[in-house]
Amino acid sequence: MSKFDYDLFVIGAGSGGVRAARTAAGKGARVAVAEDRYLGGTCVNVGCVPKKLYSYAAHFSADFKHSQGFGWSFDQKPRFDWSTLRDNKTREITRLNGIYERLLDNSGVFRIDGRARLTGAHEVEVNGERITAERILLATGGWPWSPDIPGREHLLDSNRIFDLDTFPDRFLVLGGGYIAVEFASIFNGLGAETHLVYRSDLFLRGFDHEVREFTRDEMQKKGVNLHFETNIERIDTDGDAYRVTLTSGETLTVDAVLGATGRVPNFDGLGLESVDIELTPAGKIVVDDRYQTTVPSILAIGDIIEGPELTPVALEEAMHLVACHFDNEVRAPLDLSKVATAVFCHPNIGTVGLSEEAAREKYARIKVFATSFKPMKHTLSGADERCLMKLIVDADSDRVLGVHMVGDEAGELIQGVAIAVRAGLTKADFDATVGVHPTSAEELVTMRTVTRE
């Protein structure tokens, strides 16, 4: 008879926490999960899912316009209704919440509504009750962070931007990460006069530089007003609107201001001070290859540890953790060096492996194959839109080190290419693959001329 109430107690019912709870329960473990906000975590409720739905919505304005070159015409100008999108999104998320609830219940996981707080190496407190567990998993995810500027109280964060009462005809986003870039594209596509303000000279730090420059140019073509090397000095109310003063001296009047300046681990009320858990200089939890913290009975996965802050990564970490602790498997650490990702700005970005800059630092000689072209669709649409395809190759081994795309459906295309990069295929393997014609994707297997070495 175990001396603990549970074999595993999970704090946080996001993607990683739910996957770990369900999988461990499937191995026969006694599992409980505590969640004080919503099932499915950031991704389902205020992240990937609603963002992608809004991104879909934002494409239609351009699609309506482009269709005219293919013979379509409209008796009336298409009209966008914010409340329809917002409320349909809410219904879909409610449906997904129900699915997560059933998944946990059908797996035999005991659900607790409330914020659990660590009170010891094997103990938590939730809703005034003390509960013990052989292992405790922290999976509380991240939380938006906003800078301390005058008028900070007027900043919206990415948790609240989906549910505005009215559509902002004039919209400003502060930040240069993927969240900022995506929402700038979304609100621009939905019809708002859109501004993006970023303190550095170019957004999407860490991505391939050519990709960043290409995306900048394409977003500007679509009408997004980009304000680089500047910041917000202060935000003041101006009737029902906001007057935003920039460090450049410019003043903008807008209806909503989104602060997309980063996310931090959601540790509030978690009780980390009650246990001796080491944090990284960036404020994340230190874990080993088995996702054990410096308190071995306490585990951690997802956005609160170092690594890509991506839902599929949290899911992989959950599966790895369960295999190590409940199947007693000895596994090599997860290789996160070739994880594909997408940025759902307009146009989309898809990327896997090394950027050109990272490859130059790591390898003695590389070859870069890159092409920029007008997709076939836009030969009739009349749009001045281009697509970028790029391969980074190790000149000595011929192995493809990185693939980068900017263009329609890049997020969909990159998944299949990620398999090839992870498998270590060579440029010769790409060259020997017959393309699908006519598609933009065939450029990945038809590029033969080295752009630069």
Secondary structure as GFF3:
##gff-version 3
##sequence-region A 1 453
A	DSSP	beta_strand	6	11	.	.	.	ID=ss1
A	DSSP	alpha_helix	15	26	.	.	.	ID=ss2
A	DSSP	beta_strand	31	35	.	.	.	ID=ss3
A	DSSP	alpha_helix	41	46	.	.	.	ID=ss4
A	DSSP	alpha_helix	48	67	.	.	.	ID=ss5
A	DSSP	three_ten_helix	68	70	.	.	.	ID=ss6
A	DSSP	alpha_helix	82	106	.	.	.	ID=ss7
A	DSSP	beta_strand	110	113	.	.	.	ID=ss8
A	DSSP	beta_strand	117	120	.	.	.	ID=ss9
A	DSSP	beta_strand	123	126	.	.	.	ID=ss10
A	DSSP	beta_strand	129	138	.	.	.	ID=ss11
A	DSSP	beta_strand	142	144	.	.	.	ID=ss12
A	DSSP	three_ten_helix	152	154	.	.	.	ID=ss13
A	DSSP	three_ten_helix	161	163	.	.	.	ID=ss14
A	DSSP	beta_strand	170	174	.	.	.	ID=ss15
A	DSSP	alpha_helix	178	189	.	.	.	ID=ss16
A	DSSP	beta_strand	193	197	.	.	.	ID=ss17
A	DSSP	alpha_helix	209	221	.	.	.	ID=ss18
A	DSSP	beta_strand	225	227	.	.	.	ID=ss19
A	DSSP	beta_strand	232	238	.	.	.	ID=ss20
A	DSSP	beta_strand	241	246	.	.	.	ID=ss21
A	DSSP	beta_strand	251	254	.	.	.	ID=ss22
A	DSSP	beta_strand	256	259	.	.	.	ID=ss23
A	DSSP	beta_strand	263	265	.	.	.	ID=ss24
A	DSSP	three_ten_helix	272	274	.	.	.	ID=ss25
A	DSSP	beta_strand	298	300	.	.	.	ID=ss26
A	DSSP	three_ten_helix	302	304	.	.	.	ID=ss27
A	DSSP	alpha_helix	311	326	.	.	.	ID=ss28
A	DSSP	beta_strand	341	343	.	.	.	ID=ss29
A	DSSP	beta_strand	349	353	.	.	.	ID=ss30
A	DSSP	alpha_helix	356	362	.	.	.	ID=ss31
A	DSSP	beta_strand	366	373	.	.	.	ID=ss32
A	DSSP	alpha_helix	378	381	.	.	.	ID=ss33
A	DSSP	beta_strand	387	394	.	.	.	ID=ss34
A	DSSP	beta_strand	400	406	.	.	.	ID=ss35
A	DSSP	alpha_helix	410	422	.	.	.	ID=ss36
A	DSSP	alpha_helix	427	431	.	.	.	ID=ss37
A	DSSP	three_ten_helix	441	445	.	.	.	ID=ss38
###
